[in-house]
């Protein structure tokens, strides 16, 4: 029997049912059998909700601008519906002053809010299941103290040379770790590190490392919730005797809404943190393959942009990258705003580290990467295709995959699954 926490919020009967219930709740709020309410009160409230929503849109998109790209209009429309539902609660109760009316009105408002949440989630696919929406974890966690050094086996490719001599865990385990910013001084949140079943073998294979980065807004946990990282890695490990890359999901922003551009700048030394501090800590605290050929960096959206930034600025650290739905330039919304915030108006400082300019002026014969983007991603697809061509022209061994979908976690999780076999071969894990 399917557990409640495993029910999908993206497909199947549950999101449809919740949407229908939300529509019923909206009808209750909008149309009581009172003429004055329908002709006067309800239009005023709905108009007020529209004004509030437009004001929110103007503040977020024109004044605050916390994200480099605009939020979809459909999301603002859904927010407007939620605002209208909340504003209608009191007048709807006052129309029929009874306990029953009050209870039904509150229930109707809740149903509308839940339906709105389901539809917004459908846009971003951030929470694939009921459990993920309520923070229920399916991952098995491990403490750093439980990880003891042991004998290792090293080979390239690794799979033909190593076979487990005893029982392995059925799934990988996740370690939470604070990676100190020794060289960078960048204040980062805790990293989430996936250790595949083979990591707990004796002798232990020296596994390759994939450094993954989330989007903005975002956090390292996003790769395990919407990105279904552990499920993807566990499935790969089951087909390869417990082998999979060690995945270090590092923090590339510092906070949920921050956008330090994955650069060393006035906004923080993020590039040094990810290219120096994270690899140094990982090699010092985990038994992994230290060979740069066994290291890759990847990410989604902001993280995808960041992965190409690191691959072009630090090819000796990350000669392999996975850019999923990345941009053609690190940005705070436009070039001038970016240059002003990060470099005090010095455009040349940005151009010295900007991936597109580096790809036009240098060659990268030892680097390889994969670009993945959604077929329906009207904003990011042209940018990804532009960067793919630039990387190819710069001598990189690159591939481009256009998958069904848009700019959301459904596409990003599919992108990782799609490219994991190539990554495993490139990193020397499998033939």
C-alpha positions as CSV (number, residue, x, y, z in Angstrom):
1,X,0.0,0.0,0.0
2,X,1.3,3.5,-0.9
3,X,2.1,5.6,2.1
4,X,0.4,9.0,2.4
5,X,3.9,10.6,2.3
6,X,4.7,8.9,-1.0
7,X,1.6,10.3,-2.8
8,X,2.5,12.5,-5.8
9,X,1.7,16.2,-5.7
10,X,2.6,16.5,-9.4
11,X,0.6,13.7,-11.1
12,X,-2.2,11.4,-10.3
13,X,-5.5,11.8,-8.5
14,X,-4.3,13.9,-5.5
15,X,-3.4,17.2,-7.2
16,X,-6.5,17.0,-9.3
17,X,-8.7,16.4,-6.3
18,X,-7.1,19.2,-4.3
19,X,-7.6,21.6,-7.2
20,X,-11.3,20.6,-7.6
21,X,-11.8,21.1,-3.8
22,X,-10.2,24.5,-4.1
23,X,-12.6,25.4,-6.9
24,X,-15.6,24.4,-4.7
25,X,-14.2,26.5,-1.8
26,X,-13.9,29.4,-4.2
27,X,-17.5,29.1,-5.2
28,X,-18.6,29.1,-1.6
29,X,-16.6,32.3,-0.9
30,X,-17.8,34.1,-4.0
31,X,-21.4,33.3,-4.4
32,X,-23.6,33.1,-1.3
33,X,-27.3,33.6,-1.9
34,X,-27.2,37.2,-0.9
35,X,-27.6,39.8,-3.7
36,X,-25.8,42.7,-2.0
37,X,-22.8,40.5,-1.4
38,X,-22.5,39.3,-5.0
39,X,-23.1,42.7,-6.6
40,X,-21.2,45.0,-4.1
41,X,-19.0,43.3,-1.5
42,X,-17.5,40.5,-3.6
43,X,-16.4,42.8,-6.6
44,X,-14.8,45.3,-4.1
45,X,-12.9,42.5,-2.4
46,X,-11.8,40.9,-5.7
47,X,-10.7,44.3,-7.0
48,X,-8.7,44.9,-3.8
49,X,-7.0,41.6,-4.2
50,X,-6.1,42.5,-7.8
51,X,-4.6,45.8,-6.7
52,X,-2.6,44.1,-3.9
53,X,-1.3,41.5,-6.3
54,X,-0.2,44.1,-8.9
55,X,1.5,46.1,-6.2
56,X,3.3,43.0,-5.1
57,X,4.4,42.3,-8.7
58,X,5.7,45.9,-9.1
59,X,7.6,45.8,-5.8
60,X,9.2,42.4,-6.4
61,X,10.0,42.8,-10.1
62,X,10.8,46.5,-10.3
63,X,12.0,47.6,-6.9
64,X,13.3,44.7,-4.8
65,X,14.3,42.4,-7.7
66,X,15.6,39.5,-5.5
67,X,15.9,37.2,-8.5
68,X,17.7,37.7,-11.8
69,X,14.7,36.5,-13.8
70,X,11.1,37.5,-13.3
71,X,8.6,35.2,-11.6
72,X,6.0,33.7,-13.9
73,X,2.8,35.8,-14.3
74,X,0.8,32.6,-13.6
75,X,2.3,32.5,-10.1
76,X,1.2,36.1,-9.4
77,X,-2.3,35.2,-10.7
78,X,-2.4,32.3,-8.3
79,X,-1.2,34.6,-5.5
80,X,-4.0,37.0,-6.3
81,X,-6.5,34.1,-5.9
82,X,-5.1,33.3,-2.5
83,X,-5.3,37.0,-1.5
84,X,-8.9,37.2,-2.6
85,X,-9.8,34.1,-0.7
86,X,-8.3,35.5,2.5
87,X,-10.0,38.9,2.1
88,X,-13.4,37.2,1.5
89,X,-13.4,35.3,4.8
90,X,-14.7,38.0,7.1
91,X,-17.5,39.4,4.8
92,X,-18.6,35.9,3.9
93,X,-19.0,35.0,7.5
94,X,-20.9,38.2,8.3
95,X,-23.4,37.4,5.5
96,X,-24.7,34.4,7.5
97,X,-23.7,34.8,11.1
98,X,-23.7,31.2,12.3
99,X,-21.1,28.8,13.6
100,X,-21.8,26.5,10.6
101,X,-21.1,29.4,8.1
102,X,-17.9,30.3,9.9
103,X,-16.6,26.8,9.9
104,X,-17.5,26.2,6.2
105,X,-16.0,29.6,5.2
106,X,-12.7,28.9,7.0
107,X,-12.6,25.4,5.4
108,X,-13.3,26.9,2.0
109,X,-10.5,29.4,2.4
110,X,-8.1,26.7,3.4
111,X,-9.1,24.6,0.4
112,X,-8.4,27.5,-1.9
113,X,-5.0,28.1,-0.3
114,X,-4.1,24.5,-0.6
115,X,-5.2,24.4,-4.3
116,X,-3.1,27.5,-5.0
117,X,-0.1,25.9,-3.3
118,X,-0.6,22.8,-5.4
119,X,-0.8,24.8,-8.7
120,X,2.3,26.9,-7.8
121,X,4.1,23.7,-6.9
122,X,3.1,22.4,-10.4
123,X,5.0,25.3,-11.9
124,X,8.3,24.6,-10.1
125,X,7.9,20.9,-9.1
126,X,9.7,21.7,-5.9
127,X,7.8,19.1,-3.8
128,X,7.2,15.9,-5.7
129,X,5.4,14.2,-2.9
130,X,3.3,14.9,0.2
131,X,6.2,13.9,2.4
132,X,8.6,16.3,0.7
133,X,6.1,19.1,1.2
134,X,6.0,18.4,4.9
135,X,9.7,17.9,5.3
136,X,9.6,14.1,5.8
137,X,13.0,12.7,4.9
138,X,13.5,9.3,3.3
139,X,17.3,9.6,3.4
140,X,19.4,7.7,5.9
141,X,21.8,10.1,7.7
142,X,25.2,9.3,9.0
143,X,27.4,11.2,11.5
144,X,31.0,12.2,10.7
145,X,32.2,10.2,13.7
146,X,30.9,7.0,12.1
147,X,33.1,7.4,9.0
148,X,36.4,5.6,9.7
149,X,39.3,5.5,7.3
150,X,40.1,2.1,5.9
151,X,41.9,0.3,3.1
152,X,41.1,1.6,-0.4
153,X,41.2,0.3,-3.9
154,X,42.0,2.6,-6.8
155,X,41.6,2.0,-10.5
156,X,40.4,3.8,-13.6
157,X,37.8,2.6,-14.5
158,X,36.9,1.5,-11.1
159,X,34.0,-0.9,-11.6
160,X,35.9,-3.7,-13.2
161,X,38.6,-3.6,-10.5
162,X,36.4,-3.5,-7.4
163,X,33.8,-5.9,-6.1
164,X,32.1,-5.8,-2.7
165,X,33.4,-8.5,-0.3
166,X,30.5,-8.3,2.1
167,X,27.0,-6.9,2.5
168,X,26.5,-3.2,1.6
169,X,23.8,-0.8,2.7
170,X,20.7,-1.0,0.5
171,X,20.9,2.8,-0.1
172,X,23.4,5.6,0.3
173,X,23.7,7.8,3.4
174,X,23.7,11.5,3.8
175,X,26.2,13.5,5.8
176,X,25.7,17.1,6.9
177,X,28.9,19.0,7.2
178,X,30.1,22.5,7.8
179,X,32.8,23.2,5.3
180,X,35.0,25.9,6.7
181,X,35.9,28.9,4.4
182,X,39.6,28.7,5.2
183,X,40.8,30.4,2.0
184,X,37.7,32.4,1.0
185,X,36.1,33.7,4.2
186,X,32.7,33.1,2.6
187,X,29.9,32.4,5.0
188,X,28.2,29.2,3.7
189,X,25.5,27.0,5.0
190,X,26.0,23.4,5.7
191,X,26.7,21.0,2.9
192,X,24.7,17.9,2.3
193,X,26.9,15.0,1.1
194,X,25.6,11.8,-0.4
195,X,27.8,8.8,0.2
196,X,26.9,5.7,-1.9
197,X,26.7,2.2,-0.6
198,X,30.1,1.3,-1.8
199,X,31.6,4.0,0.4
200,X,30.8,1.8,3.4
201,X,32.6,-1.2,2.0
202,X,35.9,-2.7,3.3
203,X,38.1,-2.3,1.3
204,X,36.6,1.0,0.1
205,X,36.8,2.0,-3.5
206,X,38.3,5.5,-4.1
207,X,35.2,7.1,-5.6
208,X,34.9,10.2,-7.9
209,X,33.3,13.4,-6.6
210,X,30.5,15.4,-8.0
211,X,30.1,18.9,-6.5
212,X,26.4,20.0,-7.0
213,X,24.9,23.4,-6.6
214,X,21.4,24.5,-6.1
215,X,19.5,27.4,-7.7
216,X,18.6,30.9,-6.4
217,X,16.5,31.1,-4.3
218,X,17.6,27.8,-3.0
219,X,19.5,25.6,-0.5
220,X,21.6,22.5,-0.7
221,X,18.6,20.4,0.6
222,X,16.8,21.3,-2.7
223,X,18.7,18.7,-4.6
224,X,17.4,16.0,-2.2
225,X,13.8,17.3,-2.1
226,X,12.8,18.5,-5.6
227,X,15.9,17.1,-7.3
228,X,15.5,13.6,-5.9
229,X,19.2,13.2,-5.8
230,X,19.4,10.3,-3.4
231,X,16.9,8.3,-5.5
232,X,18.8,8.9,-8.6
233,X,22.1,7.9,-7.1
234,X,20.7,4.9,-5.3
235,X,19.2,3.6,-8.6
236,X,22.6,4.0,-10.3
237,X,24.4,2.3,-7.4
238,X,22.0,-0.7,-7.6
239,X,23.0,-1.3,-11.2
240,X,26.7,-1.0,-10.4
241,X,27.5,-3.1,-7.3
242,X,26.9,-0.1,-5.0
243,X,29.1,2.3,-6.9
244,X,28.2,5.9,-7.5
245,X,30.0,9.2,-7.2
246,X,30.3,10.9,-3.8
247,X,28.1,14.0,-4.2
248,X,28.9,17.1,-2.2
249,X,26.0,19.5,-2.4
250,X,27.7,22.7,-1.4
251,X,26.2,26.1,-0.7
252,X,26.9,28.5,-3.5
253,X,24.8,31.5,-2.2
254,X,25.1,31.8,1.6
255,X,21.3,32.3,2.2
256,X,18.0,31.5,0.6
257,X,17.6,34.7,-1.4
258,X,21.3,35.8,-1.8
259,X,22.8,36.0,-5.2
260,X,26.6,36.4,-4.9
261,X,27.0,35.5,-8.6
262,X,29.5,32.6,-7.9
263,X,32.3,35.1,-8.2
264,X,35.1,36.5,-6.0
265,X,33.7,40.0,-5.6
266,X,32.3,42.6,-3.2
267,X,29.4,40.1,-2.7
268,X,31.7,37.4,-1.3
269,X,34.5,35.1,-2.4
270,X,32.2,32.3,-3.6
271,X,34.4,31.1,-6.4
272,X,37.4,30.5,-4.0
273,X,35.1,28.8,-1.6
274,X,33.8,26.3,-4.2
275,X,37.1,25.8,-6.0
276,X,39.5,25.8,-3.1
277,X,37.8,25.3,0.3
278,X,35.3,22.6,-0.8
279,X,37.8,20.4,-2.6
280,X,40.4,20.8,0.2
281,X,37.9,19.8,2.9
282,X,36.5,16.9,1.0
283,X,39.9,15.4,0.3
284,X,40.9,15.9,3.9
285,X,37.8,14.4,5.5
286,X,36.6,11.8,3.0
287,X,38.4,9.0,1.3
288,X,37.8,10.0,-2.3
289,X,39.8,10.0,-5.5
290,X,42.0,13.2,-5.4
291,X,42.7,13.1,-9.2
292,X,41.1,16.1,-10.9
293,X,40.0,13.8,-13.7
294,X,37.6,12.2,-11.1
295,X,36.1,15.6,-10.1
296,X,33.1,17.3,-11.6
297,X,30.9,20.3,-10.8
298,X,27.3,20.7,-11.7
299,X,24.1,22.5,-10.9
300,X,20.7,23.7,-11.8
301,X,19.7,27.2,-12.9
302,X,22.0,29.5,-10.9
303,X,24.0,26.4,-10.0
304,X,24.3,25.5,-13.7
305,X,25.7,29.0,-14.4
306,X,28.0,28.6,-11.5
307,X,29.3,25.2,-12.7
308,X,30.4,26.7,-16.1
309,X,32.0,29.6,-14.3
310,X,34.0,27.2,-12.2
311,X,34.9,25.0,-15.2
312,X,36.2,28.0,-17.2
313,X,38.0,29.8,-14.4
314,X,39.3,26.6,-12.6
315,X,39.7,23.9,-15.2
316,X,42.5,22.4,-13.2
317,X,40.1,21.7,-10.4
318,X,36.9,21.0,-12.3
319,X,37.7,19.7,-15.8
320,X,34.2,18.2,-16.0
321,X,30.9,20.0,-15.6
322,X,27.1,19.6,-15.8
323,X,25.2,22.8,-16.7
324,X,21.4,22.2,-16.3
325,X,19.4,25.3,-17.3
326,X,22.2,27.7,-16.7
327,X,22.5,31.3,-17.9
328,X,24.9,32.8,-20.4
329,X,26.3,35.2,-17.8
330,X,26.1,35.6,-14.0
331,X,23.6,38.4,-13.5
332,X,21.5,40.3,-11.0
333,X,19.1,41.2,-13.7
334,X,21.2,43.3,-16.1
335,X,24.8,43.9,-16.9
336,X,25.1,47.3,-15.3
337,X,23.5,46.4,-12.1
338,X,25.7,43.3,-11.8
339,X,28.9,45.2,-12.5
340,X,27.9,48.0,-10.0
341,X,27.0,45.6,-7.2
342,X,29.9,43.1,-7.6
343,X,32.8,45.2,-9.0
344,X,32.0,48.8,-8.2
345,X,31.3,49.6,-11.8
346,X,34.4,48.0,-13.2
347,X,33.1,46.1,-16.3
348,X,36.6,44.7,-17.1
349,X,36.6,42.9,-13.8
350,X,33.5,41.0,-14.8
351,X,34.8,40.2,-18.3
352,X,38.0,38.7,-16.8
353,X,35.9,35.9,-15.2
354,X,32.8,35.8,-17.4
355,X,32.5,32.3,-18.9
356,X,31.4,33.5,-22.4
357,X,34.4,35.9,-22.6
358,X,36.8,33.2,-21.4
359,X,35.5,30.7,-23.9
360,X,36.0,33.2,-26.7
361,X,39.6,34.0,-25.6
362,X,40.9,30.6,-24.4
363,X,40.9,27.0,-25.4
364,X,40.0,24.1,-23.1
365,X,41.1,20.9,-24.8
366,X,41.1,18.8,-21.5
367,X,37.7,19.9,-20.4
368,X,34.3,18.2,-21.0
369,X,30.8,19.1,-20.1
370,X,27.1,18.4,-20.6
371,X,24.5,21.1,-21.2
372,X,20.8,20.2,-20.4
373,X,17.8,22.4,-20.8
374,X,14.0,22.1,-21.1
375,X,12.5,22.2,-24.6
376,X,9.8,24.6,-23.2
377,X,12.2,26.8,-21.3
378,X,11.8,29.9,-23.5
379,X,14.1,32.0,-21.4
380,X,17.0,29.6,-20.7
381,X,17.1,27.4,-23.7
382,X,18.6,30.0,-26.1
383,X,21.2,30.8,-23.4
384,X,22.2,27.2,-22.9
385,X,22.5,26.7,-26.6
386,X,24.6,29.8,-26.9
387,X,27.0,28.5,-24.2
388,X,27.1,25.0,-25.7
389,X,28.3,26.4,-29.0
390,X,30.9,28.7,-27.3
391,X,32.2,25.8,-25.3
392,X,32.5,23.6,-28.4
393,X,34.3,26.4,-30.2
394,X,36.7,26.6,-27.3
395,X,37.8,23.0,-27.7
396,X,35.7,21.5,-25.0
397,X,34.3,18.0,-25.4
398,X,30.6,19.0,-24.9
399,X,27.2,17.5,-25.4
400,X,23.7,19.2,-25.5
401,X,20.6,17.5,-24.3
402,X,17.2,19.1,-24.7
403,X,14.6,17.3,-22.6
404,X,10.9,17.7,-22.4
405,X,9.9,20.2,-19.8
406,X,10.5,23.7,-18.6
407,X,12.5,25.5,-15.9
408,X,11.6,23.4,-12.8
409,X,12.7,20.5,-10.6
410,X,11.1,17.9,-12.8
411,X,13.5,18.9,-15.6
412,X,16.5,19.2,-13.3
413,X,16.1,15.8,-11.7
414,X,15.5,14.3,-15.1
415,X,18.7,16.1,-16.4
416,X,20.8,14.5,-13.7
417,X,19.4,11.1,-14.3
418,X,20.0,11.5,-18.0
419,X,23.6,12.6,-17.7
420,X,24.7,10.4,-14.8
421,X,25.9,7.5,-16.9
422,X,28.1,9.9,-19.0
423,X,29.4,11.5,-15.9
424,X,30.3,8.1,-14.3
425,X,32.2,7.2,-17.4
426,X,34.0,10.5,-17.7
427,X,35.0,10.4,-14.0
428,X,36.5,6.9,-14.3
429,X,33.8,5.1,-12.3
430,X,32.5,2.8,-15.0
431,X,34.0,1.8,-18.4
